[in-house]
Amino acid sequence: MPILAMAVGKLFIMVMLALAVGCATVEDEQSLDVTEDDMAADTELETIVMDDKADGALSYLAVARMVKTAGISCTSGERIALSTAIAFAESSFRPWITNTVGNSKGTDRGLFQLNSYWHSEVSDTCAFSASCNTRATMRISKQATKWSEWWSYNNGKHLPYMSKARGAQASVCAE
């Protein structure tokens, strides 16, 4: 019996450690389904994009607004700007694109390039909805505090876009 108790205790410690370092997750109460709010936000974005830009890509301001709407506070340092710059580095603000180059598994999808293998909890419908993709990314990145899963962050590819992203954060936070 003591051996079983030790094994259970060790298992408990391992699970708690995995949760602490982010190797395991506790199911979030926030659904990753495309909601009515996501559809409305995406429709609004499509209207803005059609009026504004020929290539259909989103703007720094539009992405910063989505990050804020996804729950990132203006008082949280540069998390809105950082998220916005990473989105640009990942997809050039094109929420419909995919990528398999350099992937050992799965396909990177949407605005923040969420991988279909590593994040199978994010449906294609959500991944290709700019608003839902942003919400999912904020959950995966621990409210924009943990970006180690993103190649662009690890390789500093977001840094050239930080100045424009900071401007977008300032504008969004002044609204």
Secondary structure as GFF3:
##gff-version 3
##sequence-region A 1 175
A	DSSP	alpha_helix	2	21	.	.	.	ID=ss1
A	DSSP	alpha_helix	36	52	.	.	.	ID=ss2
A	DSSP	alpha_helix	60	69	.	.	.	ID=ss3
A	DSSP	alpha_helix	79	91	.	.	.	ID=ss4
A	DSSP	beta_strand	98	99	.	.	.	ID=ss5
A	DSSP	beta_strand	108	109	.	.	.	ID=ss6
A	DSSP	beta_strand	114	115	.	.	.	ID=ss7
A	DSSP	alpha_helix	124	127	.	.	.	ID=ss8
A	DSSP	alpha_helix	130	140	.	.	.	ID=ss9
A	DSSP	alpha_helix	151	154	.	.	.	ID=ss10
A	DSSP	three_ten_helix	159	161	.	.	.	ID=ss11
A	DSSP	alpha_helix	162	174	.	.	.	ID=ss12
###
